[in-house]
Amino acid sequence: MARVKVYTTSYCPYCVRAKQLLSSKGIDFEEVNMDGKTDELKALKEKTGLQTVPQIFIDDELVGGFTELAAKDSRGELQGL
């Protein structure tokens, strides 16, 4: 089974949508809330090159954000997780 990790903030609507999509597919995921973790969030952004959350990883590989996750779902690529 794939390991899914989602970096979020509590005020991000796309984070909510990503978590809802994963949950609706029955996919277990680890949420890492970045509220108040300014230095860690900055380091994550530098590592990935993305400037927003959510940042979604599947088996330690960056998928992207909600848009990329939804695209994977529309192609049927989340079903195997």
PAZALUM-225741 format. One line per field, with one value per residue: residue number from 1; residue in one letter; x, y, z of N, C-alpha, C, CB in turn. Coordinates in steps of 0.05 Angstrom, whole numbers, plus 5000, padded with zeros to 4 digits. Glycine has a CB too. Layout:
<timis>
num <- c(NUM_...) .
residu <- c(A_...) .
n.east <- c(X_...) .
n.north <- c(Y_...) .
n.up <- c(Z_...) .
ca.east <- c(X_...) .
ca.north <- c(Y_...) .
ca.up <- c(Z_...) .
c.east <- c(X_...) .
c.north <- c(Y_...) .
c.up <- c(Z_...) .
cb.east <- c(X_...) .
cb.north <- c(Y_...) .
cb.up <- c(Z_...) .
</timis>
This chain:
<timis>
num <- c(1_2_3_4_5_6_7_8_9_10_11_12_13_14_15_16_17_18_19_20_21_22_23_24_25_26_27_28_29_30_31_32_33_34_35_36_37_38_39_40_41_42_43_44_45_46_47_48_49_50_51_52_53_54_55_56_57_58_59_60_61_62_63_64_65_66_67_68_69_70_71_72_73_74_75_76_77_78_79_80_81) .
residu <- c(M_A_R_V_K_V_Y_T_T_S_Y_C_P_Y_C_V_R_A_K_Q_L_L_S_S_K_G_I_D_F_E_E_V_N_M_D_G_K_T_D_E_L_K_A_L_K_E_K_T_G_L_Q_T_V_P_Q_I_F_I_D_D_E_L_V_G_G_F_T_E_L_A_A_K_D_S_R_G_E_L_Q_G_L) .
n.east <- c(5017_5010_5044_5017_5026_5005_5017_4991_4952_4909_4875_4869_4831_4839_4868_4831_4797_4831_4840_4788_4779_4817_4798_4747_4759_4776_4829_4882_4918_4973_4969_5004_5003_5019_5012_5037_5089_5133_5188_5195_5156_5177_5224_5203_5178_5222_5248_5212_5197_5147_5099_5054_5004_4959_5014_5028_5050_5065_5088_5137_5146_5135_5071_5044_4997_4927_4903_4934_4928_4873_4873_4901_4864_4821_4843_4843_4884_4888_4862_4891_4917) .
n.north <- c(4976_5044_5100_5160_5228_5290_5357_5411_5471_5501_5540_5534_5525_5489_5449_5425_5405_5368_5331_5313_5288_5246_5218_5204_5166_5126_5126_5123_5172_5213_5272_5332_5386_5452_5499_5554_5536_5564_5563_5509_5505_5541_5514_5467_5489_5509_5461_5434_5470_5489_5538_5538_5506_5450_5405_5346_5281_5217_5157_5183_5214_5273_5293_5339_5392_5401_5405_5372_5324_5315_5310_5262_5229_5233_5207_5156_5139_5138_5096_5048_5058) .
n.up <- c(5000_4984_5014_5035_5042_5065_5064_5097_5112_5160_5140_5086_5029_4987_5011_5044_5004_4979_5021_5028_4978_4979_5024_5006_4969_5000_5016_5059_5093_5116_5151_5153_5188_5176_5202_5237_5232_5207_5190_5175_5135_5098_5085_5061_5016_4989_4978_4944_4906_4900_4918_4948_4990_4987_4992_4964_4973_4948_4967_4981_4935_4901_4884_4875_4881_4899_4848_4815_4841_4834_4779_4773_4796_4760_4717_4736_4768_4823_4844_4854_4901) .
ca.east <- c(5000_5025_5043_5009_5030_4994_5024_4968_4947_4881_4860_4871_4808_4848_4877_4806_4788_4850_4834_4762_4782_4831_4780_4725_4770_4785_4858_4893_4940_4983_4967_5024_4993_5042_5005_5057_5115_5143_5214_5191_5142_5196_5242_5188_5174_5248_5254_5194_5193_5119_5096_5028_4995_4972_5035_5020_5070_5058_5114_5158_5148_5117_5050_5037_4976_4901_4897_4948_4915_4847_4879_4908_4839_4805_4856_4840_4910_4887_4848_4909_4929) .
ca.north <- c(5000_5069_5119_5186_5249_5315_5380_5429_5492_5500_5560_5529_5509_5467_5428_5412_5389_5345_5311_5302_5270_5222_5204_5193_5143_5107_5127_5132_5192_5227_5301_5347_5414_5470_5524_5563_5524_5581_5554_5483_5509_5553_5493_5450_5504_5509_5433_5425_5491_5497_5560_5536_5480_5427_5391_5318_5261_5189_5143_5203_5227_5296_5293_5367_5401_5390_5403_5349_5301_5312_5300_5234_5215_5232_5187_5130_5131_5136_5071_5028_5065) .
ca.up <- c(5000_4982_5036_5025_5061_5055_5079_5096_5132_5168_5126_5057_5019_4970_5029_5051_4981_4975_5042_5022_4955_4988_5042_4990_4955_5020_5017_5084_5089_5139_5147_5168_5188_5176_5217_5256_5227_5185_5179_5162_5110_5079_5075_5043_4991_4975_4970_4923_4886_4901_4937_4961_5000_4998_4978_4967_4967_4948_4970_4981_4910_4900_4865_4870_4898_4894_4819_4804_4853_4821_4752_4776_4801_4735_4700_4749_4779_4852_4851_4864_4926) .
c.east <- c(5018_5023_5037_5012_5021_5002_5002_4971_4917_4864_4860_4848_4817_4858_4852_4796_4805_4844_4807_4764_4795_4812_4757_4733_4779_4815_4867_4916_4948_4982_4989_5015_5017_5036_5027_5085_5128_5169_5211_5176_5160_5215_5228_5184_5200_5255_5238_5192_5164_5116_5070_5025_4967_4995_5031_5042_5058_5084_5138_5163_5127_5097_5044_5016_4949_4895_4910_4936_4889_4852_4886_4882_4822_4817_4855_4866_4910_4875_4866_4921_4914) .
c.north <- c(5025_5086_5147_5206_5275_5338_5401_5453_5491_5519_5557_5513_5486_5443_5411_5394_5365_5323_5298_5282_5244_5205_5190_5168_5121_5105_5138_5151_5203_5257_5314_5377_5432_5497_5530_5551_5538_5571_5527_5487_5522_5532_5474_5464_5505_5482_5426_5445_5501_5518_5559_5508_5475_5419_5362_5300_5234_5173_5161_5217_5249_5292_5321_5376_5388_5386_5377_5323_5295_5301_5270_5218_5212_5212_5159_5121_5130_5110_5050_5034_5053) .
c.up <- c(5000_5007_5024_5048_5049_5074_5075_5114_5137_5152_5096_5047_5001_4987_5037_5028_4976_4995_5037_4999_4964_5006_5026_4975_4974_5023_5044_5078_5116_5133_5165_5166_5193_5190_5237_5253_5203_5173_5164_5135_5089_5068_5056_5016_4975_4964_4945_4900_4884_4923_4953_4973_4989_4980_4985_4957_4968_4947_4967_4955_4908_4877_4856_4890_4891_4865_4807_4816_4839_4792_4753_4781_4776_4715_4712_4763_4810_4861_4863_4891_4950) .
cb.east <- c(4981_5017_5070_4979_5060_4962_5053_4943_4957_4878_4872_4898_4790_4870_4891_4784_4787_4879_4835_4742_4799_4856_4768_4714_4794_4774_4870_4903_4931_5012_4939_5053_4971_5052_4978_5047_5112_5147_5234_5175_5117_5212_5253_5160_5164_5271_5248_5167_5202_5100_5098_5005_4996_4952_5064_4993_5095_5039_5115_5184_5145_5133_5024_5026_4973_4880_4907_4978_4911_4832_4902_4927_4822_4804_4885_4832_4931_4871_4834_4930_4930) .
cb.north <- c(5000_5085_5119_5186_5250_5313_5391_5414_5520_5506_5587_5515_5528_5476_5439_5433_5407_5354_5325_5324_5284_5230_5222_5214_5152_5080_5143_5109_5214_5218_5311_5343_5417_5475_5521_5556_5493_5609_5551_5464_5528_5575_5477_5444_5533_5518_5413_5419_5481_5474_5586_5541_5479_5404_5402_5312_5264_5182_5120_5190_5207_5322_5279_5371_5431_5408_5428_5350_5306_5338_5316_5229_5230_5260_5195_5110_5151_5159_5060_5024_5095) .
cb.up <- c(5024_4958_5052_5014_5070_5052_5071_5103_5123_5197_5133_5051_5003_4951_5054_5059_4956_4977_5069_5015_4933_5003_5063_4971_4937_5013_4993_5102_5070_5146_5155_5156_5210_5148_5230_5283_5221_5196_5202_5180_5115_5093_5099_5056_4997_4994_4992_4934_4859_4906_4923_4941_5032_5000_4986_4953_4986_4924_4950_4990_4886_4896_4876_4841_4895_4906_4804_4811_4883_4820_4739_4800_4822_4722_4695_4729_4771_4863_4827_4844_4929) .
</timis>
